[in-house]
Amino acid sequence: MKGFLKEFKDFAIKGNMIDMSVGIVIGGAFNAIITNIVDCIITPLINYLIGLLTGGADAAQAVGKIGIFDIGTLVGAVINFVITAFVLFMIIKAINKFHKKEEAPAAPTTKVCPYCKSEIHIDATKCPYCQSEV
Ligand SMILES: [Zn+2]
């Protein structure tokens, strides 16, 4: 159980969970667009074609419907998608900033000899390359 929890913690912290959540949310918003395209364009179009084939009162009704594609709903879904993507982008940006702050650069373990420019140990008092006092 402890191993499982640790694994879950690593998974959550490493950002895989964030990536996955983003995928699910974006997928959901995108799905709304697809649903709207079908509902607003494909369905009326099919109704229209069926109306043409069968004739009668249904045809006139279908023709009337095709003139008023529910573009408003479709545009709404697209705007919703864009806003969702933008908000997620801002959240991820904030998370990345937070992660970068946490990962402060490690203290240097080497320095450069001022005489021969060789990389030497940070605590060295004498350069192993040129024997200069540093
Ligand atoms: Zn040196």
Residues whose N, C-alpha, C, O or C-beta is under 5 A from the ligand:
A	BS01	ZN	C113 Y115 C116 K117 S118 C127 Y129 C130 S132
